[in-house]
Amino acid sequence: MTKETPQDRYHKDKTFIFPLRLVRHTEADIIQKLESVPNKSGYIKRLIREDIAKTKEDNHEEEL
């Protein structure tokens, strides 16, 4: 059995893996875009954070 390293413990405690499965035929545009981006994780995180910020703005405007 392999000994758990500090890095293994860190990943286990602090990180989350979110697998994403794409269908080549119907989601080829998404696959092509992701293949063209050097930092896929950073790109996806940026898009999500932009969406979160936009949603917060939209919700704030509705409250006024």
N, C-alpha and C positions, 0 to 999 in steps of 0.2 A: 504494500500500500504506500502511496506517495504522501510525504509529509506536507501539511498545509503551510504555505508560506505566508508572510505578512501581506503580500499583495493579494493572495487568495482570500484572506480574511477581509481585507479592505473591500474587494469587489463584492464579496458575499454580503457585507454589512451596509455598504454605502451606494451600491449601484443597482440598476435595474435594466434588464435587457428586454426590449420590446421587438420581437420578430415581426417582420412584415412580408407577407407573401403576395406577389403580384402575378397576374395572369398575362402571359406574353402576348396573346392575341388581342385582348380587349384593353390592356393597360400599357401598350407599347410606348405611348407618349410619356408616361411616367417613368418607365424603365429607361428610355432614351435620355430623358432629362437627368435622372439620377446618375447615369453612367457618365454624363458630361461634367458633373460637379466633382471637384477633387475631394471636398470634405462633406460627404453625404450627411453625416450626423449633425454637423454644424449647420448645414443648409436646412435640414428638416426642423431643427430646434429654432432657427431664426424665423422660419415661416410660422411655426406654432406660436412663438412669442409675439410676432406681429399680429396674428389673429386674436390672441388674448388681449392685447392692448386695444385693438379696434373694437372688440366686443365690449370692453370696459368703457370706452368712449361712447359707443352707441347706447349702452345702458344708462350712462350718466346723462346723456342728452334727453333720453326718454323721461327721466325723473324730473327734468326742468320744465 
